[in-house]
């Protein structure tokens, strides 16, 4: 089983989606995440092992991204390799045979239409074993509050790229904390800082996606 975990992790880390995928060059012609996952399930490997491989691979690429030895395209192709595995795991996820670590509601705040950073965080969180509920962009405070009501116990992530929408982020955080004080709120985006996070009462800020996963993992144990 550990061999399968490592094979999946390597494919996800390097972005080897399937045999026909030319990337990375050093794995050209080799089986990718898709084939390895399919064969593993056929041979009776526990679905949890495949998810463990995804989590390990995304953790590795997430750390490389934080260290600036990997970049946005690397994260994207790693996420595609992870998706190739999770397609095989979908029946087990839907049936509850595989348990997620938790639910994470994420959205770009009202007035802001940028989604690249939000999407990257969502990819890494999915790879980290969390169910991601993506509300999209231009998300109003009532929409965040409704999502929290619909997903009790969830974590929440707010993103902003424009300095002009930071006041909206502050307003949304305040409303979330007033309505659901126990909900952990994470914020991020190019203009966001730790000082701003502290000032508006959010629980966590990280300049890169893996930081969010590490923070949540400390909470869920």
C-alpha positions as CSV (number, residue, x, y, z in Angstrom):
1,X,0.0,0.0,0.0
2,X,2.8,2.4,0.9
3,X,4.2,1.9,-2.6
4,X,0.9,3.1,-4.1
5,X,0.8,6.1,-1.8
6,X,4.3,7.2,-2.9
7,X,3.6,6.6,-6.6
8,X,0.4,8.7,-6.4
9,X,2.3,11.4,-4.4
10,X,5.0,11.6,-7.0
11,X,2.6,11.9,-9.9
12,X,0.7,14.6,-8.1
13,X,3.8,16.5,-7.0
14,X,5.3,16.4,-10.5
15,X,2.0,16.8,-12.4
16,X,2.0,13.4,-14.2
17,X,-1.7,13.1,-15.0
18,X,-1.7,10.0,-17.2
19,X,0.5,8.0,-19.6
20,X,-0.2,10.3,-22.6
21,X,0.7,13.4,-20.6
22,X,4.1,14.7,-21.8
23,X,4.8,16.4,-18.5
24,X,7.2,16.1,-16.8
25,X,9.7,15.1,-19.5
26,X,11.5,12.6,-17.2
27,X,8.3,10.6,-16.8
28,X,7.3,10.6,-20.5
29,X,5.5,7.3,-21.5
30,X,5.2,6.2,-17.9
31,X,1.9,5.5,-16.1
32,X,0.4,8.6,-14.4
33,X,-2.0,9.3,-11.6
34,X,-5.0,8.1,-13.6
35,X,-3.7,4.6,-14.4
36,X,-2.0,4.0,-11.1
37,X,-5.2,4.9,-9.2
38,X,-7.4,2.7,-11.4
39,X,-5.1,-0.3,-11.1
40,X,-4.8,0.2,-7.3
41,X,-8.5,0.1,-6.7
42,X,-8.9,-2.9,-9.0
43,X,-6.3,-4.7,-7.0
44,X,-8.1,-4.0,-3.7
45,X,-6.0,-1.1,-2.4
46,X,-8.0,0.9,0.1
47,X,-9.3,4.2,-1.3
48,X,-7.9,6.0,1.7
49,X,-4.4,5.2,0.4
50,X,-5.0,7.0,-2.8
51,X,-6.3,10.1,-1.0
52,X,-3.3,9.9,1.3
53,X,-1.1,10.0,-1.8
54,X,-2.9,13.0,-3.2
55,X,-2.5,14.8,0.2
56,X,1.2,14.0,0.3
57,X,1.8,15.1,-3.3
58,X,-0.1,18.4,-2.8
59,X,1.7,19.1,0.4
60,X,5.1,18.7,-1.4
61,X,4.1,21.0,-4.3
62,X,2.5,23.5,-1.9
63,X,5.8,23.7,0.1
64,X,7.8,24.1,-3.1
65,X,5.4,27.0,-4.1
66,X,5.9,28.6,-0.7
67,X,9.7,28.3,-1.1
68,X,9.4,29.7,-4.7
69,X,10.9,26.6,-6.3
70,X,7.6,25.9,-7.9
71,X,5.2,28.3,-9.5
72,X,1.5,28.7,-10.5
73,X,1.6,26.4,-13.5
74,X,3.2,23.7,-11.4
75,X,0.3,24.0,-8.9
76,X,-2.3,23.9,-11.6
77,X,-0.9,20.7,-13.3
78,X,-0.5,19.1,-9.9
79,X,-4.1,19.8,-9.2
80,X,-5.0,18.2,-12.6
81,X,-3.1,15.0,-11.5
82,X,-5.0,15.1,-8.2
83,X,-8.3,15.4,-10.1
84,X,-7.4,12.3,-12.1
85,X,-7.2,10.3,-8.9
86,X,-10.3,11.9,-7.2
87,X,-12.4,10.9,-10.3
88,X,-11.8,7.3,-9.3
89,X,-12.5,8.1,-5.6
90,X,-15.8,10.0,-6.3
91,X,-18.1,7.0,-5.4
92,X,-16.2,6.5,-2.1
93,X,-16.4,10.2,-1.3
94,X,-20.1,10.4,-2.0
95,X,-20.9,7.3,0.0
96,X,-18.9,8.5,3.0
97,X,-16.5,5.6,2.8
98,X,-13.7,8.2,2.6
99,X,-14.0,10.9,5.3
100,X,-12.9,14.5,4.5
101,X,-11.0,16.5,7.2
102,X,-13.6,19.2,7.1
103,X,-15.5,21.7,4.9
104,X,-14.0,24.9,3.7
105,X,-16.2,27.7,2.3
106,X,-14.2,30.1,0.1
107,X,-15.0,33.2,-2.0
108,X,-13.6,36.5,-3.3
109,X,-15.3,39.3,-1.5
110,X,-18.0,41.6,-3.0
111,X,-16.7,44.1,-5.5
112,X,-13.7,41.9,-6.5
113,X,-13.8,39.6,-9.6
114,X,-10.3,38.1,-9.3
115,X,-10.2,34.4,-8.6
116,X,-6.7,33.1,-9.4
117,X,-5.5,33.2,-5.8
118,X,-8.8,31.8,-4.5
119,X,-8.6,29.0,-7.0
120,X,-5.1,28.1,-6.0
121,X,-6.0,27.9,-2.3
122,X,-9.0,25.7,-3.2
123,X,-6.8,23.3,-5.2
124,X,-4.3,22.9,-2.3
125,X,-7.0,22.5,0.3
126,X,-8.7,19.8,-1.8
127,X,-5.4,18.1,-2.0
128,X,-5.1,18.4,1.7
129,X,-8.2,16.4,2.3
130,X,-10.8,19.1,2.7
131,X,-14.1,19.5,0.9
132,X,-14.1,22.9,-0.7
133,X,-17.3,24.9,-1.2
134,X,-16.4,27.6,-3.7
135,X,-18.8,30.5,-3.8
136,X,-17.0,32.2,-6.6
137,X,-16.2,35.9,-6.9
138,X,-18.1,39.1,-5.9
139,X,-19.5,37.2,-2.9
140,X,-21.6,39.3,-0.6
141,X,-21.7,39.0,3.2
142,X,-25.2,37.5,3.3
143,X,-23.9,34.8,0.9
144,X,-21.0,33.9,3.2
145,X,-23.4,33.8,6.1
146,X,-25.8,31.5,4.3
147,X,-23.0,29.1,3.3
148,X,-21.9,29.0,7.0
149,X,-25.5,28.2,8.0
150,X,-25.7,25.5,5.3
151,X,-22.4,23.9,6.3
152,X,-22.2,23.9,10.2
153,X,-18.7,23.7,11.5
154,X,-17.1,24.8,8.3
155,X,-14.0,27.0,8.0
156,X,-14.2,30.1,5.9
157,X,-11.7,31.7,3.5
158,X,-12.0,35.3,2.1
159,X,-9.9,36.5,-0.8
160,X,-9.3,40.0,-2.1
161,X,-6.9,41.3,-4.8
162,X,-8.0,45.0,-4.8
163,X,-7.2,47.4,-2.0
164,X,-10.6,49.0,-2.6
165,X,-12.3,45.7,-1.6
166,X,-10.4,45.3,1.7
167,X,-13.1,47.3,3.6
168,X,-15.6,44.8,2.3
169,X,-13.4,41.9,3.6
170,X,-13.4,43.6,7.0
171,X,-17.2,44.0,7.0
172,X,-17.7,40.4,6.0
173,X,-15.3,39.2,8.7
174,X,-17.0,41.3,11.3
175,X,-20.5,40.0,10.3
176,X,-19.3,36.3,10.4
177,X,-17.7,36.7,13.8
178,X,-20.9,38.4,15.1
179,X,-23.1,35.7,13.7
180,X,-20.9,32.7,14.2
181,X,-18.1,33.6,16.6
182,X,-16.6,30.0,16.7
183,X,-16.2,29.9,12.9
184,X,-12.5,30.1,11.9
185,X,-12.0,32.8,9.2
186,X,-8.9,32.8,7.0
187,X,-8.0,35.7,4.7
188,X,-5.6,36.2,1.8
189,X,-4.8,38.2,-1.3
190,X,-2.1,40.4,-2.7
191,X,-2.8,43.5,-0.5
192,X,-3.6,41.6,2.7
193,X,-1.1,41.5,5.5
194,X,-0.8,39.9,9.0
195,X,-1.4,43.4,10.5
196,X,-4.6,43.7,8.6
197,X,-5.7,40.2,9.6
198,X,-5.2,41.1,13.3
199,X,-6.9,44.5,12.9
200,X,-10.1,43.1,11.4
201,X,-10.4,40.1,13.7
202,X,-9.7,37.3,11.3
203,X,-8.1,34.1,12.6
204,X,-5.4,33.5,10.1
205,X,-3.5,35.0,7.2
206,X,-0.9,33.3,5.0
207,X,0.7,34.7,1.8
208,X,0.7,31.2,0.3
209,X,-1.8,28.3,0.1
210,X,0.1,25.6,2.0
211,X,0.0,27.9,5.1
212,X,-3.8,27.6,5.2
213,X,-3.6,23.8,5.1
214,X,-1.0,23.6,7.8
215,X,-3.1,25.9,10.0
216,X,-6.3,23.9,9.5
217,X,-4.5,20.6,10.1
218,X,-3.4,21.9,13.5
219,X,-7.1,22.5,14.4
220,X,-8.5,19.2,13.1
221,X,-5.6,17.2,14.5
